[in-house]
């Protein structure tokens, strides 16, 4: 893998308030891609999540979501360290490290030929912003890459939000840097199954790795759809702001 400083990614301030993540870009607070997706999700998806919480109970649901988030954050950290050349030399018997190793061994080592940046902030002027896990040349195409941890293997029809994410990031990158990103890559890993006493080799074998891609026309279609979502969200926020400014009669 070749490190290329083809693009300069300036630092951007972020803010998290009441579950809403924003990025301060040129004095303007822009909503994050994930916030837009969350706030514009379908009623069907909201109902599905509610039914799951009712089935397992709030305590269990909160525990699962918290552990998944922590595991995913650690996995992302290990992958970022690998990409920027700070990876640990010894294999650590810890699930998030093993998951990152699975992704490296099954995709990044052989398919990522050029890296432009890891954990870089990107924005679409006056509309949205976000953080790209990695971007560069993957399988011969200019790509944005997103890393995901999952408690179970995914089916393509379950991960539309993942496609929206890479579509949004590629749209923003192409707009600001005049790049030609035509591919979005999602690399998914499950935690190892089995026993804590299993060997490292067995644990690695028990991790499920999946690669999903969208490119060309499919990527473009998701870019168009996400831009509509972003504009809808901004209109909703503007309407709420205007209503809050009205004085009661």
N, C-alpha and C positions, 0 to 999 in steps of 0.2 A: 504493500500500500504506500502510495506517495502522498505526502502532505503538501497541499497547494494553497498558498495564501492568495488565491485568485480574487477573493472578495474580502472586503473589510467589514466586519460586523461590530458596530459600536455598542457599548454597554447601554442597557435600557433599564430604567427603574421600574420595579413592579410593586403592586399594592394588592393586598387581599383584605376585603372588607365585606362582611355579611355573605360570604360564599361567592362573592364576585371578584374575579381577578382582572386587574387592569394593568396596562403598560403605559408609561409616560413617554410619549414620542413627540419631540419638538414642541413641548408644552401642552400637548393634547393627550388626555387619558383615553386610551383605546381599549375596548373589551377584548379579553382573550378568546381564542378560538374555542376552547373548551367551555367557557362561560356561554358563548353564543349557542353552542350545540345543546348545552343543558337547558337553557332558557327557551329554546325553540323546539324541544323534543316533542314527539307526538303524544297524544293522549293515550294511545295504545301502549307506548313504552312506559309512560308514567304508571299506568295501571298494572303492567307486568311487574314493575319493581315493587309496587305497593303489595301485590299479591305474594311476592316472594318474602317480603318483610313480615307479612301476616302469617305466612306458613312457618318460618323459622323463629319468629319472635324478634323484637327490637334488639334485645341484648346480644343474641347470636349474630344477627345481621350486622350490628355495629362492630362486633369483634372481627367478623370475616372481612368487612370493608377496611377496617383499620390495619389488620395484618397484611392484607393484600396491598394496600397503599405503601406500607413500610417496606415490604418485600420488593415491590416495584421500584421504590426510590433507591434502595441499596443496589439493585440490579443495574439501574441506570448509572449509578455512580461508578460501579465497576467497569461498565462499558465505556463511559467517558474517559476513565483513567487509561483503559486500553487504547482508545483512539488517539489520545494526546501523548501517548508514550510513557505513561506513569503506572502501567499495570504491575501488579505484584508478580514476582517470579515463581513463587510457590503456590500450589493449589491449596485453597482453603476449604475445609470441610464445613461449608455453610451454604444453605440452599440458594441464596441470591447470587453468590459467587459462582456456584456450579451452573446456575441458569445462564449467567453471562458467558461463561466458558462454552456452554453448548451453542449459544448464538455465534460466538466468535469462530468456533471450530466448524460449524455447519454453514456459515455464510460470509461473515466479514473477512476472514482470512483469505478466502478464495475469490470472493466476488467484488469486494470494495477495492478498486484499483487506485482511486484518487479521492482524498478527503479534503473538503473545503473548510469544514468546521464541525464542531461537536457542541451540543447544548448552546446553540446560537439563537439570539433573539431576532425576530423578523416581523415586519409589519406591512400592511397594505394601507397606503395613505388615507387618513381620516375614516377608516372603517374598522380594522381589527389588527390584532397582533398575536404573537405566540412564540413558542420556543421549539426549534427543530432539534430532534435528538442527534441527527447527523445528516450531512448532505455532501454530495460528490458524485463520482462516477461509479455506478453499481451495475454489474452485468453489461457494461459498455454503454450505459445510458445515464445522462444527467438525472439525478434522483434526489428525492428527500426520503429519509429513512426514519421510521418510528419504531421504538422498542416497546413491547407490551408483555406484561406478565399476566397469566390467566390461571385460574384455579382448575380449569379443565380445557381440553382441546376445543378450538373454535371451528365453526362452520362459516363459510364465506357469507352466507345470508344473515349471519348474526352481527357482522362487524361493519355495518354501514357507517357508523360514526368514525371508525378508524379511517375509512376512505375519505370521509369529509375532512378529517384533520390533515392528511397528507395533501389533499387537493387544495385546501386553504393555504398551507405552507408553500406549496409550489407556485400557486397563483401570486402570493405576496413576493416571493423571491424573484420570480420572473418580472414582476411589475417594477420593483425597486432596483434590481441589479441587471435587468435586461438579459437574464440567463435564458436557457432553453430547456428547462426541466420538463421532461415528458413522462416521468415515471415516479410513482409513489410506491414505497416498499414498507410493508409491515412485518416485523419479525416478532413472533410470539413464542413464549416459553412457559411451560407449566413447572411448578415446583416438583422435586423428585418424590416419587412414591416409595413405599417399602419401609424398612426399619432403619432406625438411627444407627444401628451397628453395621449396616451394609457397607461394603467397600466403596471408595470413591468411584471406581469404575462402574460398579452396579448402580450407584446413584445417578451417574451421568447417563447411563443407558435407560434409566427409568424416567428421565426428563423428556417430555414431548416438545419438539421444536417444529414450528410451522412458518412458512413463508407465503405471504400474500402480496400480489402486485396489482396495481392498476396503471394503465398507461394510455397514451394517445387519446382517442376519442372518449374512452370511458373516463379518463382523468379529467378531460375538458368538461364533460357533462357534470361531474361532481364539482368542479370549480364554479360553473355557472349556478348550480343549485346552492352552493354554500354562499356565494355572493348575495343571492336573494335572501338567504337566511340572515346574513349579517345586516343587510339593509332593513329587513323587517324588525330585527332586534333594535337597531338604532332608532327606528321610528317609534317603537314601543317605549324606549327610554325617554325620547324627546317628548312624547305625549304625557308620560308620567311626570316629567319635570315641569311641563307647562301647567298641568293640573295642580301641582303642588304650589305653584306661584300664585294661583288664583285666591283672592281673599274671600272668605265667606261673607255672604250678604247679611 
